[in-house]
Amino acid sequence: ISVDAEFLLDTGEALVDCDQIERIADNATVLACLQSAVSRSDLSKSQWDFALCSLTAWLAAAASLSVDQLTRLSARHPAWRLLCRACQVAAVAADRLTPGSGGSGSALSSVRSEWLEFFAPHLLESQLALFDLTVDLDGCARDSLLARLCLALSSCPPPVLLAHRFPPELRADDAALLASGLTPALQTLLNRASRLAFDPLQPAPVSAAFAQLIVASLPTVAEGVATAAGAAFSSAGEFGQDSASDAAAASAPVPYCIHERLSQFAVPVPDPLYSRLLSAEPVSGASWMTSPGESRRAASQLLNGLTLLHLVRLARPAELRARLAEWLSSSGYFNQLLLIACPLLPANPAAPAMLQPLGADCGSSIGWRCCYGNDGLDPSSLALDLLVLTLRHVPAMFRDWRTGLTDRRLAGAIDKYVRKWVSPVLCQHELRLVQSAAATAFGSSAADGAAEARELTVKARPAAREIVASYQVTDEHSAELLITLPADYPLGHPSVEISKRVGIPSNDWRRWQLQMAAFLRSQNGSLLDGIELWKRNVDKKFEGVEDCMICYSILHGSNYRLPDLQCRVCRKRFHRACMRQWFETSQNPTCPLCRNTFDFITSNRS
């Protein structure tokens, strides 16, 4: 690329100057060349500098325009074509230069550091300023620019996004999370993006792009949520010890702006829609909606639900993920979302447009480039994404919801759909995860004073849908568990068998087998998560922690907490959840073992 510096527009006035039309057309020609050039990895450092400097200058000039000046530009004006092309080039450059996007070389490495430190922040600022101008326009010209602008915004690198310079936008509902470590900048980003992403009146590219920005910031949000959850349970010391109040345990510190609209709006689903699902009649997007407004509301709610599921997916540790899943279910949002999504599922998700939600990573992003068309957000694509994310990351919660359906024909239709389209893909995905972790040993040091270290290794047998988990306790003690996935996984439960044991008493290995089956049946997450939780449970056993005398497990099967209630008479320990169930079913306030009135001691206080 070798052009004169006169191609660089330094002011917005030049874009609307009639005497500059020829110069603007030359700039547009240069942009067309840049679009193909920046997608290549063999550009020199000076060529990358020219491309990024030119792009930054063009968008900064456009951002300096007024609404009146931008309105005077028609879709056929060279300046309008230049703006659309500049947004496309910005998106391509972001995909090419964001770390982890592929490509190598010294020139590309140095350009990437400059991209994150200088170019990307300035481009984000210009794009947001241009966005604020564009949304106030009317006509198809606005839509063409808005779609390309949103494409560029959604490609912004997360570190740059989190370091934004937006004016503070905070609310009273944000106080708890702000006090627990969520930064004002991040909360401002969530408030602003949520307002645009989940508003059914916004154009489809706007909703999808700002939802993607929220998803990009969710890893940092998940860290803040974990900090807030840890603060709420500070008296317990760690997640595994539940001495906090039940009210605190039922709560989940989720930013209010992410679920605000789910609590304000509900989309009525007519009965004829379920009749279509039961008869396997194809459902095309929003064809069942009585008005375009209902279609937009349903799509925005599904997009909102996808964002919440991504937060659950990213939550760590497993105890926090379980608490978020419990909150999602008890709040009614989960039931509300699935009742909207299931009737909208596409009849043929193997069609090319539907392949993305069933892709290899099964929902690491919203995939917004294919979730909307000319008529707005496509509810069918969003519904399929929601179903896959649900079955992938909260399978136990989905099974509970499906079991609770009163219409058995509807439950059977959902089972048939999942078995045909989703189960084969998710089975292979779980096995790929195990294969990628096969070289990793889940090792942990033994209790203080012990010389040995316990480690767990896993390997997959994809053809047989089997996972082998080998647990080496000591040199003389080991066990090998065989986990077999059913054809309808995750609707069906994996089976667990002990295929080999050395030096393990029969009572212990039988208990381990039952505990593994219980963890895989009740956990919300991947099979690897369930296996790792089982290992933690066995490790606690060798560290001298007592089993709960009701469920005979150390970690509770659903909330993963340790037994912390101890009877004053027999001194046996129980999980709080197990004792609650005992009291409710027996109608007897006595210890399950010694039958004395249950006067308990907790781990930290009596």
N, C-alpha and C positions, 0 to 999 in steps of 0.2 A: 504494500500500500504506500503510495507516494503521492501526496496531494499538498497543495499550498494551504497555509494556515487560514486563508480567507474563507475556507469552508466552515470554520468554527463560528457559530453564532454566539455572540457575547451578550445580547440583550433580547428581551422578548419583543421589543418594538419592531425588530427586523422581521419577525414572523408575520406581522400584520401590515408591513410596509409594501404597498403596491409596487414600488420601485425595486424591491428585493426579490421579486418572484423568481427571476432567473437564478439568483444565488440560492434561494431555498430549494429549487429543483435540483441544483447541483449537490446540495447537502443530502437530499433524498436519494440521489444516485449513489453517493458515497455510503449511505446507510445500507442500501441494498447489498453493496459489496461487503460491508462489515458483518452483516447478518450471517453470511456463509463463512467469513474468515474467522470469526470468534469461536465457531464450533469446531475448528481444527486445533490440533495440539502442536503444530509445527511453526506457530508464529514466533517471531523473535521478540525480545524484551521491548525494543523500540516500537514494534508494530502493536503490541498489546498496549503500550502507553498511549499511542495515538488513538487507538480504538476507545479506550476507557476515558481519556481526556475529552475526546469529541462527544461521546455519549453523555458524560457529565455536563458538558457545556450546553448541549442541545436541551436536555431535560430541565436544567436550571433556567434556561431562557424561557422555556414554556411555562414553568412554574411562576415566573414573574408577571405573566399576563393577568389582566382583570377578566371577570366574567363577561363583560361587554365585548372585550377584544376577542375572547375565545368564541363568543356567540357569532361574531361576524365571519368566522371561518366556516366554510361549507365543507362537506365531505369530499368535494372535488378539488378543493384548494390544495396546492402543493404542501403548504404548511401542515394541513391536517394529515395528509399522508405521511409527512415526516414524523409527526408526533406518534402516530400509530406504529410506524416502523421502529422508532426509537424505543418504544415500550417492548416490542418484540425482541430487539437486540439486547435490551437490559435483562430480559428473562433468560435468553440464551447464555449471556455472559455469566449470570448468577449460577445457572446449572453447570457451567463449565469450570467456574473458579471456586465454588464452594468446596471446602475440604471434604474429601471422601467421595467426590464425584468422578474420580478416575483421572487418568492422564499423569504424566510425570515429566521430569526435565527441570533443569536449573532455572530456565526462564519462567516456566509456569509456577514453580515454587516461589520465586521472588514476587511474581505478579500476585499470587494468592495472598501473601502477607499484606501487600499494598491494597488489595481489594478489600480485605476485612478492616484495615485500619483507616482507609481514606475514602475510596470510591463508593463502597456499598453504603456507608452512612449518609454520604451526600446524595446518592441516588435515592435512598429511602425518603429522605427529607423532601426532595423534589417531587417524587412520585406521590407522596401524601398530599403535598400542596396542590398538585395537578388533579388529584382525585377530588379534593374539596371543590375545585372549580368545575370539574366535569359533571358531578352529580346534580348540579343545578341547571344543566342544559336539558334540552328536549330533542326528540327526534332520533332517527336511526343512526345519524352521525355520532351522537353521544354514545350509543350502544356499542358501536364498533371500536371507539377509543377506550371505553370503559372496560370492555372484555380484555383488550390487550394490556391495559394498565393493571387490571387485577391479576393477570397472569404474571406480570413483573413483580407486583407486591407479594404474591404468594411464594415467590422464589427467593425472598430475602433470607439471608443466613440467620439462624437463631441468635448467635452472639450479637450481631448488629441489631436485630429486632429488640433484644432485651436491653440494649444500651441506647434506646431511643431518647429523643428530647421532646416528647409531647408535653403540653401543659398538663399539670396534675389534674386528675379526674377521679376523685375518691368519694366514697359514700360512707354513711354510718355503719352499714352492714359489713364493711371491710375491716373494722377495728380489730376483731379477734385475730384474723390472719396476719394483719400488719404487725400486731404485737408479738406474733410468734415467728417472724422471720421473713414473711413475704414482703418484698420491697415495694415502696410506693410506685416506682416505675413499672414494675410488673403488674401491680393491681390496676394502674392506669391503662396499661395495654389491654388487660382483660376486660375492663369496663367498656372501653371504646370499641374493641373488636366484637364483643358480645352484642352490643347494641346494633351493630350492622349485620353480623352473621346470622342472628336468629330473628330478625325482623322480616315477617312474611311479605312486607311491602317493598323490600329491597330487590333490585334486579338479581337474577341468579348468579352472575359472575361475582357480584359484590358479596353475597352471602357465602358462597363457596370459598372465595379468596380469604375473607376474614376468619372463617372457620379454620382454614388451613393455618393462618397465623396463630390462632389460639392453640392448635395442635402442636405447632412448632415450639411454643412456650411451655407446653405441659410438663416436660421433664423437670423444669425448674419449679413449676407449680407443685408437682408431686413432692419435691423435696420440702417445700414450704408446708404442705399439708401434713407430711410426716412429722415435721418439727412441731406443728400445732397439736397434732395428736399425741406426740410425746409429752408436750407440756400439760395436756389435759389429764394424762396418766402419770404425772411426775411422782405421785406418791407411791406408784407401783415399782418404780425403778427401771423396769424394762417391759416391753410389750407382753412378754410371756407370763407375767405375774399380775393377775387381775385382782387388785385390792381397791380399785377405783369404783365409784358408784355405777350402778347399772344404767342410770340415765346418761352418764358420760360415755359409757360403752356404746350406747345406741346411737350417739351423735357422730357426725362425720364433718370435719372442718373443710367443707367444699366451698370455694368462692361462690357467693350468692348470685353474682351476675351470670354464672354458667348455667344455673338451673332456674333462674327467675321466670323466664317465659314459659317453662314447662308447668309451673304452678299457676300461671295466669290464664292459659288457654287450653282448651280441650277440643279435639276434633271428633265430632260424632261419626261413627262408622255405621252405615246402614246395613240391615240384615241381608239384603240381596247380595252384598259384596261377599259375605261368607259363603253364600250359596255358590258363587263362582269358584271359590277356592275348593269347596267340597267336590264340585263336578269337574275340577281341573280345567275349567274354561280359562283361556288366556286373559290376563288382566294387563291392559296397556296403560301404564303410567297413571294419569289422573282421570281416566275415562269414567270412573265411578263417581267422581265428585260432581256435585250439583252446580258448582260455580268455580271459576278460576281462583277465587279467594280461598276456598276450602283446599284446593290443591296446593297453593302456596303455603298455607298454614300447616298442612300435613308434612310437606317437604321440609319446612323450617324446623318442625318438631323432631323429625327424624335426624336432621343435621345436628340439632342440639343433643339428641340422644347419643349420636356417634361420638361427640366430643366428650360426654360423660364417660362412655365406655373406654375411650382412650385414656382418660385419667385413671380409671380402675386398672387398666392394663399396665400403666407405668408405676403404680403405687408399690412401694417397697417399705418394710418387709411384708411377708405374706399376711401377717396379722392385720396390717393396715388395709391391704387389699380386701380381706374378708370383711372388715368393718365398713369399707366403702360399698361393697356389694350388698351388705345387709341394709345400709342406709338407702341405697338405690331401690331395693325391694320394698322396704317398709314405707318409703315416701310415696309409693304408688306410681312413680315414674316408669318403672320397668314394665309393669302391667299395661300402663297407658301406651308406651312405645310399641310393645309387641302386638297389641290389639290393632294398632294402626299399620304396622309393618307387614304382618303375616298375610292379610288379604291383597297386599300390593306386590307380593313376590312375583317376579317374572316367570312366565310359563316355561321359558327355555333359557336358563342362565348360561348355557354353554355357547350362546351366540357371541360373536366377537365383541360386541359392545359391553357384554357382561363379564368378560374374562377377568378384568382387573380386580373386582372384589374377591375372587377366588384365586388370586395370584400367590406367588411363593411366600411372600411375607404376611399374607392374610391380615392386612389391616394395619400396617405401620404408618399409613397416612390415609387421609380421606379420599385421595384419588379424585380430586374435584374436577379434573379436566374432562372426565367422561360421565359426570353425574348430572349434567344439565344439557338441555338442547334449546331449540328455538322457542319452545313454550315455557321455559324456565327450568327450575330444578326438577330432575326426573325422579319421582317418588319410587319407581321400581328399582332403580340402581341403588338409591339410598336404603330402601328396605332390605335388599340383599346384603349390602354392606353391614347393616345393623344385625341381621341374623347371623352372619359369619362371625362378626366380632363377639356377639353374645355367646355363641357356641364355642368359640375359641378361648375366650378369657373368663367367662362366668358360666361354665357348663352346668354346675350344680344348681345355680339359681334358675337357669332355663328349665332344667328337669323338674324343679319344684313348681315352677309356673305352669308347665305343661301338665303335670299331675293334678293341679288344682282346677283345670278347665272342666266346667260342668257339661259342656257339649262334647260328647265322646266322638262324634263324627268329625268335628273340627280338630280335635286332638289327633285322630287317626290320619286326617289329611295332612297335618303338619308333620307327623312322623314319616309319612310316605315321601313328602317333599325333601325332608332332611336326608333320609336314607338314599334317595336317588341322586341328589345334586351336591350335598354338602359333606356328608360323612366320608365318601372316598377321598375327597381333597384334604379334609382335616386329618384323617388317619395318616396319610402320606406326609403331611406337614409335621405332625407330632414325631413321626419316625425320623424325618430329616433333622429335626431338632436334637433328637437323641444321637443320631450319627455324628452331628457336628460337635456334640459334647462327649463323644466316645473316648477321645484322648485325654479328657479332663477327669481327674479323680476328685471326688468330693471329700477331701481329706479334712480331718480336724484332730487337733491334739487331744490326747486323753486327759483325764482328770489330773490335777496336780499330784506329783509324786509317782505317777505311772510312767513306765518307760516306753510303752508301745504307743502307736498312733493308729487310729481307726480310719479306714478309708472305704469309699463306695465307688465302684466303677460301673458304667452302664454301656450297653451296646444294643444295636437294633438289628432285627431281622425283617426287613420290609416285606419280603415275599410272603412270610407267614404272619405278618402283623404282630410280631412279638418283640418284647424288650427284656433283656437279661440284666438284672441288677445283682452284682457280686459285692458282698459286704465282708471285708476282712477285719475281724475283731482283733484277733491276736494271731501269732504264728500257728497256734493250735486250734483256733476257733474261727470258722467262716461259714457263710451261708450264701446260697445263690437262689434268687427269686425269679420266676418266669412270669411276666405280665403279658397277657394276650388281649389285644383290642378286638372287640366285636365288630361285625360289619357295619352296624349302625352307630358306632361311636360318634359323638359323645352322648347320644340318647341311651345307649346300653352301657353297662358298667364293665370295666376291664376285669378279667379273672386273674387271680394270683395263685401261684403254686410254688412250693418249695422244691426246686429241682435238685438241690445238692446241699448237704450240711455236714460240717465236720466239728465235732466237739460241742455242739449246741444241744442242750436238753430238749426233749420233745415238747414239753410244755412251753418253753420259750419260743421255739421256732413256730409252733402253731399260733401262739399269740402274735408273733411278728407278722405272720401271714394275714391274720385277721385285721391287724392294725394297718398294714399296707393297703388292703382292700378298702378299709374304712376311709383312709386318707384320700385315695384316688376317687372314691365315690362322693366325698363331701367337699373336696377342695375346689376353689375357683381359680383356675390358672392352667398351666400346661401340666402334662404328665411329669415332666422333670421337676416342677415345683412340688408335686405330691410326693415324689420319691425323695426329694431333699428333706421335706418335712418329716417323712417316716424315719430317715436317718437321724435327724435331730432327736426324734422321740427315743430311738434306741440308744443314742449317745447319752441322753439324760439317764437312762436306766443304768448304764455302766458308771455314771457319775454318782449314783446312789440316790437319785430322786425317786420317791415312791409313786407307784401307780395310783390313779383314782380307783377306789374300790367299787365303783359302779360300772364304769366303762372299761376298766382294766387298761387304760392308756395314760401316758404321762401328759402329752399334749392333747388338748381337746380336739375332737374331730373336725369341728367347724370354726371355732374361734382361736384355736391353737394356744390356749392359755394353760398354765400349769395348775395342778390341784392346790388350792390355797385355803380351803376350809378344813379345819381339823377338829374332830370330835374330842371334847375334853375328857371323855371317859375311856374310849378304846384307842384314842390317839391316831386313828386312821384318817387319811386325807381324801378330799373329794373336790371335783370341779364345782364351781359355783353353778354353772349351767346344769350339770348333772343333778345337783341337789335340788334345784328349782323344779326340774322335771319329776324328781322323786316325791317332793312335797305335793305337787299338783296331781299326780296319778295315785298316790297312796292315801292322800287326805290324812296323813299321820305325821306329826312333827317330831318323829323319832329318827335316831341314827339307823341307817339301813343294816348295819352290822350288829351293834350291841343292843339296839332297840331302846336305849335310854333316850329321854328327851334331848333333842339335839341342841346342845349349848356349845357353840363352835368358837374356834380361835382362827383368826386369819394369819397370813404370813407376816404382816407388819404390825397389826394391832388387833386387840381382842374386842 
